[in-house]
Amino acid sequence: MTLTEKILARASGKARVSAGENIWVNADVLMTHDVCGPGTIGVFKREFGKNAKVWNRNSVVIIPDHYIFTEDSLSNRNVDILRDFAREQELPYFYDVIDDPNGHWKFDASKGLMKKQYGSNYAGVCHTALPQKGHTRPGEILFGTDSHTCMAGAFNQFATGIGNTDAGFVMGTGKLLIKVPATMRFRLEGKLQPGVMAKDIILQVIGEIGFDGATYRAMQFDGPGVASLSIDDRMTIANMAIEAGGKNGIFQFDARTAEYVDARVKKNGTKSTYEPVEPDADQTFVYETVIDLDKLEPTVACHPDPGQRKKAKELNHIRLDRAYIGSCTGGKTSDFVEFAQVLRGKRVTIDTFGVPATPEIVHDLQTTRWGDRTIWQILEDAGVRMTENAGCSACLGGPVDTFGRMNQAGLKCISATNRNFPGRMGHKESQVFLASPATVAASAIAGKIVDPREYLSN
């Protein structure tokens, strides 16, 4: 069996499962957020009763993160709905925006979008916060009401997005009926060259198979090249499995996985036991290919979908209005470090927005120093508009007052985020070009799409 099949077999209590088989599996964690959480709660109460209790209060994780730092009253209300439910159910893993468990969330526009407006328990973008807070463990099943839940596959687990109805059922029973996906294998060999990042790997893959090329399939990333990838790198790749239509993305388990998970569960006091899976020698795939990391070049996914792959050096004719770094995919500490490495000592020539994924990452950037300047200061010196309000922000558009949102027709933005369908980051007639943090930084300097290797001489 493949990695995905072995996890699903274990979760279903079967010795073996095969692609196409319909099975009931036991969930280990259910995650929801402010966009889908109220709907999921509504389904749960409708189907199980107003006074019903969740199947396991230690297995439900609620992370408001999407439409947070906005004056929109309905978005603010959604966070209050989550708080009421968490209090009613006595859920220990509700990462509230405010510290008062009986309070109400309201964004204060008078304080602006740049300075911190959250309490001590706020966690930021759910997909980045889940591993940081110790909720991702090898060999487990994670369901989340968000398509990019597959990011947790970086930790050798089956992680996938589900809808509100399915989530309401899981909330009440801890189980879900799913079809075992067939597995596509992407064997990584070699090592990335300077200026090339994990984002370039997944953009290469999606460009090769198409944005629907892995529809309802597991994307397994293994091979000797994985050893050279950091946990952040693996998260970036697994995150965008959904951009190829994948049911999930998954990585093999190794010492780096163990090191990260062990440290995080210990720090947060979450469940510390887990059982990773290794593939069988006779595993079979519906598709196999080898990705030679040594030969990859900086890559861009052009408007209007993630499958429109081009090399960055082929797109010098595309003038840009905006650059953006952030989200679960591109807002991690290592993403900003690579971004700053390109920008250090230079200035951006277009509007450039930086949104760290979590408060922990904000702290990293504001305390890590290069010489006499912090990374945060280096970015601000370069002209980047950095916000302390970690969250999804303009990655998915949001209300019109969302930080970095594109509110005008015709704007062209190069972004380290994960999705670029029309209207994704705001106006439906704007255009988004997906790229690595390094490519975004170089392009912000040039005012057009460029190969970041031109800016790495220092």
Beta strands, then each sheet from edge to edge (+ up, - down):
strand 1: 22-26
strand 2: 29-32
strand 3: 60-62
strand 4: 141-144
strand 5: 158-161
strand 6: 175-179
strand 7: 182-189
strand 8: 217-222
strand 9: 248-251
strand 10: 287-292
strand 11: 299-301
strand 12: 309-311
strand 13: 322-326
strand 14: 351-355
strand 15: 369-370
strand 16: 373-374
strand 17: 385-386
strand 18: 412-415
strand 19: 431-434
sheet 1: 1+ 6-
sheet 2: 3+ 2+ 4+ 5+
sheet 3: 9+ 8+ 7+ 10+
sheet 4: 11+ 12-
sheet 5: 17+ 14+ 13+ 18+ 19+
sheet 6: 15+ 16-
end
